[in-house]
Amino acid sequence: MSGKSSSQGGFFQRSAEQIAAAKAKLEEQTRLAWERGEDLADAAAKGLRTYAEAQTSAAQLQAAQQARALRAAGDAVVQAVRPKAKDVGLRGPQPAEPPRPAVAAPQGRYLADLTHPEANPFMTTYARDEHGNIDRSRSYIDPYPASGLGQQPMSTDELKGKIVDLLAGKPVDPGPHVTFVNDEPANPSPNQPLTTPTARMVAGGIVDSGVDLVNVNSTTGGKHDPKSRHYTDQAVDMNRINSARVTPQSDDAAHLQAVMARQSNIRDNFGPRSQTKVLSSGAPPVQWPSVRGGHQAHVHVSGQR
């Protein structure tokens, strides 16, 4: 344990030194450009690119280390539960579709693998216990979950464009926005902590989907089935997507569900058009039509953990 802790400490120290050096280089380039009367935007863009590459390198190394450990642990869990999952599938509902290979989310503008967000802590915020201490088992979904993600390296021209936009007063795009508005205004806010794997799953799915706005109208409160995972901080209801209410005609809702289906921690995935459940980690989804009537106006997702 001490060897692992020492290794992690060395990694973070190296990352900090790398990023600090990039910042210093940015400041030096800008100062020299000012003295020489050169284009400040050019100098700043080059410096920012160096800074971004330093952040990217550190983030990629950390993500690779975490991913290897998580995949190994996940493979062990899948092998342990696969026989049980098969037996349950034979006794209960039949598989909705044959098992599919894992599909990696398109990287797009972000470095993170959004189908395995448990390895990325930057989309959520840890809760605190009654004594004010950080509780790593429970987390809040960030209102702008993509704002803390590392982005793919940009070209100098792209960085110059961003600098020009900032100087012109144009707002920075923070990515998808998550709101927390209860259907019943007199009731408590749905912005409540969830289990950390579930919070990261929901945040990762929202970012991965590319939608602009999602409203979470229920987390741990409200009235649900007695066995609902809402009561164990493992479920979320979403009733608005891109400012429109969820209905059976909602293409955005169907798209969000399709993206949530490839989350590694997904269990329940209920909505107007599709109702599936993953009975155990690594098992294929099965149809769960008995809940269809209660999910025509929102998307309900829950986590295995």
N, C-alpha and C positions, 0 to 999 in steps of 0.2 A: 504493500500500500504506500509506504514512504517513497519507494522508487518511482511509482506512478505520479505521486503528488509533486516530486521534484522535477520530473519530466514536464508536467503541465506548467509548473512555475517557470521553467526555462523557456518554454514555448511562448508564454504570454510576455515574458521579459523581452525576448527577441522581437516579437511582434510590435511591442511598444517602441523599442529602439528603432525599428525599421520605419514606422510611421512618423516618429519624431524627426528622424533624419529627412524624410520626404517633406515634412512641413518646413524644416529649416531651409531646404533647398528652394522651396516655393518662395519663401520670404527673401532669400538672397537674390533669386532671379528677378523678382519684382523690383528690388532696390537697385540692382545694376541697370535694369531697363529704364528706370526713372532717371538715373544719373546720365545715361547715354541718350535720353530722349527717344527711346525705342517704343514700339507699340506695346502698351501695358497689357492689353487684352491677350496679345500673343504670348508674352512672358508668363502671365497668370495661367493661361491655358496649358502651357507646357508643364508648369509646376504642379497644377492640379492633376494632370495626367499621371505624373510621377507619384503623387500622393494617393490617387485612386488605385494605381497598380500595387502600391505597398499594402493598401487595405485589402485588395483582391487576393494577393498572395497569402496574406495571413489568414483570411477567411477560408480560402480553398484548403489550406493545410489543415486547419482545425476541422472543417467539414469532412475531409477525407478520413481523418483519424476517428471522428465520431461515427461516421457511416460504417466503417469496417467493424467497429465494436457492436453497433446496433444490428447490422446484418447477421453477424455471427449469433448474437443472442436471439434474434428473431427466427433464424433457421432452426435453432434448438427448440424453441417454443412450438413452431409449426409441426415439427416432427413428433413432438410429444402429444399434441392434441389431434393430429390428423385422423387416427383411427376412431377416436370418439366422435369427431365431426362427421365422419362417414356414416357411422351407426345412426346418429341423430337424423341425418339427411334421409336415410332409408325408412326410418319410422315416421318421420314427420313430412313436411312439405318437400316436394321434389325440387332439385336445383332449377333456378330460373334460366341458367345457361351453363355450358360446360366451363370448367376452370380456365381462366385466361392467364397468360403470362403477365407479370407486372409491367405496366406501361409507365415509363418515366414521363413526368410532366415536361412540357417544352420549357426550356430554360428562359427564353424571352429576355427580359431586361434584368432578371435577378439571378444571383449565383446559387441560391438555395434549391435543393430538391424538394419541391413543394408537396410531393406525395408522401414524404417522410419528414414532416415538420417537427417531429419530436427531437430531431437533431439541431433545430434552429430555435434558440430562445428569444429571438429579437422581435417576434410578432405578438408576444404576450408579456404580461408583467406579473411577477410573483405576488401572491397575497401575503398578508401578515396575520399572525395569530393574535390572541387577546393581549399578549404582552408586548406587541409591536415587533416581534421577531419575524424574519422572513420565513414563509412557509412554502418550500419548493414543491410540495405536493399539490398545491392549488394555485391557479393563475387566472388573471383577467385577460380577456381579449382586448387588444389595443384598438382604439377608435380608428387609427390609420395603421393597420398591421404591416403594411409594406414599407413604411417610412424608415425602419431600422435595418432593412435588408441591404446586403452588399449588392451592387449593380455590376453588370458586365462592363469591362473596360470600354471607354469611349475614345473615339478619335479626337485629335486636336481640334478639328473643325467643329465636331459636336460640342466639345467643351466650350469653344469660343462662342458658339450659338447660345449656350446656356448662360454664359457670362453676360452677353448682350441682352438677353431676355431679363436677367436679374437687374441690370442697370436701367432697363426700361420700365421696371416695376411690375413685370409679369410674375404672377404667383408660381411657385414651384409645385409641380404635380406630385402629391404625396402618395398616390395610388388609391386603391379602394377605401371607401369610408364606411365604417360600421357605426350605426346609431343604436340606441337602446331605449325604445319608446314602448311602454306598456299599453296594451289594448284598453286597460282600465286605469286612467290617470291617477285615481286615488290609491292604487296599489303600489307597492315598492318598485323601484327601478329594476329592470332585468339585468342591469350591469352588475352581475354578481360573480364571484370566483367559481370556476369549474375545476375539475381535476386537471392537472397540467397537461396530460396527453390529449384530453378532449378539447381544451382551449386551443392548443396548438393545431389540432386537427381542423377545427372550424376555421381558424384564422388562415391556415394554409390553403384550405379549399376555396375560401373567398378570394384570396389573392390569385390562386391558380386559375380561377374561373375568368378573371379579367373583368368582372362586373364593376360598376362605378360605386354603387351604393347598396347596402343591405341593412335592413332593420331587424334587430333581434328583439322579439316581443316577449320571450319567456326563456328563462334558464332554470333556476332552482325554485321558482315560485309558481303560482297558478294551480289549477286543478287538473290532474292527469290520472291515468290508470294507476291503481295502487302499486303496480310493479314497475312503473315508469322510472327510467334513469334520470329524470328531472330531479327526483328526490335524493339521488346519490351524486349530484353535481356532475353528471355525465351526459347531459342532453341540452339541446338548443332548438328553439323554434324561430323561424324567420318568416315574417308575413309580408314584407315589402322588398322588392328587388328593383334597383334602378328607379326608385320612387313610385313604382306601380304595385298595386296589391297582387298577391299571389292568387291565381285562379286556375281552373283546368286549361285555360287557353294560354297560360304564361310560358312562352318559350324560354325566357330567362330562368324561370324556376326549373324547367326540365334540364336546361344546360347546367345549372348549379348542381343539381342532383347527380348528373352524369359525371361531373368532376369530383364531387364528394365520394362517389363510388370507388374511385381509385385511391382513396386515402388508406394508408396501412392500418389505421386504428378504427375504421368505420364499423359500426354495428347496425343500428337502425338507419334507414334512408327512406323516409316516407314523404310523399307529396301527392299532388293532384293526379299525376299521370302514372307514377311508379311507386310501388311499395315493396321494398326488399329488406332482408335482414341477413347479416353474416353471423352465423351461430357461434363461431369461435374464430380466433385469429388464424388466417390462412385458409379458411374454408370458402367455398364459392357462395355467392349470395343466393338466397331462396326467395321466392315470391311470398308475400305476406298480405294477401288481399283483404283480410278481415278488418284492417285498419283504414281502408280507403275512405270510407265515409267521414272519418274524423280528421282528414288531412287534405281537404279540398281548398283551404284558404291559407295554408302555410306549409313550409318545408320543415320537417322534423329530422334531425340527425342526432345520433348518440354514439359514444365511443365504447370500445371494448374495455378500456382502462380509464 
